[in-house]
Each structure stands twice: as structure tokens, then as C-alpha cells.
Amino acid sequence: MEQGLIHIYCGEGKGKTTAALGLALRCAGRGNKVLFVQFLKSRPTGELTSLKYVPNIEIMRGKEIMKFTFQMTEDEKKQVLLEHEQLFDRVIEKCAEEKIDLLILDEVIGACNTGVFNMARLIDFMKNKPCSMEIVLTGRDPKPELIDLADYVSEIKKVKHPYDKGIPARSGIEM
């Protein structure tokens, strides 16, 4: 790619990660290198199992997180912040070692909003990214500073969801 742009997939609706995965498959299918990085998520999912078989896509995740951030103590949040900082160190190292055509930072917006990732560090990376690198950020409620840096902002709106009727996430559909 000649010029890499920045995408944000945000909103309350289901499908932000799925949209990012669709772009990852499209990009890898054209022979490009994709780095898919997950923040705040550590459970095994069907899509990550499938991605392991797709050439040109590498997955990076942090350590397993057993709680939602609103359930964490301040010490637990500090630990997750440290782990996310270490994960991002690995991302920066990987991007310096080889050409990454598409970098997906899944749920990084949520990590910033809940204080378990440093938004200033993310913004600095976005401003100084390799020119040809495409970046996708996912999560709810992106701050104006992120929106200002983005070239695409797609909001996914929840109109109706089975969870509202008490139907839990189903294997192969929501995870």
C-alpha cells in the first residue's frame, strides 16, 4: 500500500471485531502482512482459531484477563495496564523488525477509556506510524483526539440484540 490510513470501528453494536477481521482477511488474501492485536480479550474464540490457518496473519494477545475492568481493584487495573504496555512494546518491536501492512488494535479504545492502556502512547504511535501502514482501532466511545486522527470512522449501532432477552453469547456466533 502506498499510503496507509487509519480506521475506527466503534459503537454499541455487535460487529466491530468482525468488521476488522473481514478487512484482515481481505488484506492477507492480497498477500499483505497483517498483525492482529487484542486488548482486554483473552478467551479463545472461533475467529482466532480460524485465523491461525491463514497465511500472513499474526495474532498477539495479552495475558488472560478474568474480570471486566469495572470489577477490578486499582491494583488489578495497574497490573493490566503494565501487561498492555508490554504487549504494545512487542507490537512496536514487530513493526520495526518487519513491514506490517495492516495493524489491527482490537478493543484498544476500550483499554484507553478504562485506564488500562495509555492513550497518549497510542496517539503518538498513530502520528508516527510507517507511512504505508493501515491501522484499525476498535471499541466503544472513541475520544475526539482519536477521531481527529482517523480517516474512516464507522459506527455500529445496536438496534436489537439477543443479550437483551437474556440469551448469552453463543459459541460460533458471538465468540
HUDARA-V112307 format. One record per run of one state. SS is the DSSP state (~ for helix, > for strand, _ for the rest). FROM is the first residue (numbers start at 1). TO is the last residue. Records with the same first field share a line. If there is no record, write none. Layout:
# HUDARA-V112307
SS->FROM-TO  FROM-TO
This chain:
# HUDARA-V112307
_->1-5  11-15  30-33  39-45  52-56  62-68  72-73  98-101  107-107  114-118  128-133  139-143  150-151  156-161  166-175
>->6-10  34-38  57-61  102-106  134-138  152-155
~->16-29  46-51  69-71  74-97  108-113  119-127  144-149  162-165
